[in-house]
């Protein structure tokens, strides 16, 4: 395995584990914080709209929304204009965890980049954006 792939995989696993631990303190599973962040900005989106904004599949959002509804973070309601559509809305509990989850995400970012200079941080973000763009546009490998 190349050094890049090995390091990227290890960093990704460590970040995911730390994020899972940080989010679980607030009753949120890793990944759900991303759904919440979108809903904090635009409540009442459909799973398809959320999936598009998060660059994931609609079934992934539906599965997450089911767990989030069970945890009392969101509720599902039929669209009043088009009853075929379901929209996701934050519950009071889903709104109440915003400050704590955002603080946990900020603390995690500060921890992960604590040894980087400002220039290194900017380069890392730029490099990650380029990697994401390349991988998102690339056809799947056979």
Secondary structure, 3 states (H helix, E strand, C coil): CCHHHHHHHHHHHHHHHHHHHHHHCCCCCCCHHHHHHHHHHCCCEEHHHHHHHHCCCHHHHHHHHHHHHHCCCEEEEECCCCCCCEEEEECHHHHHCHHHHHHHHHHHHHHHCCCCCHHHHHHHHHHHHHHHHHHHHCCCCC
